[in-house]
C-alpha cells in the first residue's frame, strides 16, 4: 500500500523534524493507526512538490515526523479554471467541489442565485465555507495535487459577474449556438471563468446579466443535466479543449 498522503500548511525542510498538525494527527494516528517508523507523504499546498517523511515520535495528543525527501510534482493543468457555482443543497455541492478539484479546477466561488434555495449568513456561512475548503483539501490528498484550490467567500451572483478578469467567460445555456468544443474563441491567457447555476438553473434575468458581463453561452448537448453533472461535464470539456485531458 502506498504511503498515506496528507496536507499540512507548513514549509518543509529536508532532515527537519516537524510536529503534525491536529488534522494530520487525527487522520494519520487516530484513524489510520500509524506509529513510529511508518512513512507518510506530506504537501503544503503552496508548491509543486510533496515530501516523504517518517513518523519519529507518537504520544496520545501529538506526533512528529522527520522530512527525508522532496519530490517535484508537475500535474497541474495549463488551464486555470475559476468555477462560479450556484450553491446547491446538501451533498450535491460537496460532490461538485470534490470532483471539480480532481478534474483540475483552481478556484471555486459559491454563488447565491435566485434559485439556490440555501439560506446561510454570518457565522454559519463561514463554517460552511470552511467545510467546503476541507472537502477540497481531501480531494487534493486523494488526487495527487500539490496546490490546493481556494474556496472563496460565497457572494451574490451579480458581485461575481462584476469582478475584473481577463479570462474567457462561459455560461451554460440550453439554447446556445456553440458547444464548448466548438467555441469560436481562444483563451488568451489560459484562464476561464465558468458559471454554473444551482438546481433549477439560472433565471432569465441572471442569464441576461451574465451576457451583459460578456459571458458566452455554450451548450453541453441535447439533454438536461443536473447542476453537479453540468459542472463536471463542462470542466472535462474545457480540459479537453484547452487543458491536459487528451
Helices and strands as residue ranges (DSSP letters): E 4-7, E 17-19, H 22-25, I 26-31, E 39-43, E 49-58, E 63-72, E 80-86, H 91-102, E 107-112, H 122-143, E 150-156, H 157-161, E 168-172, E 191-196, H 204-212, E 216-218, H 227-242
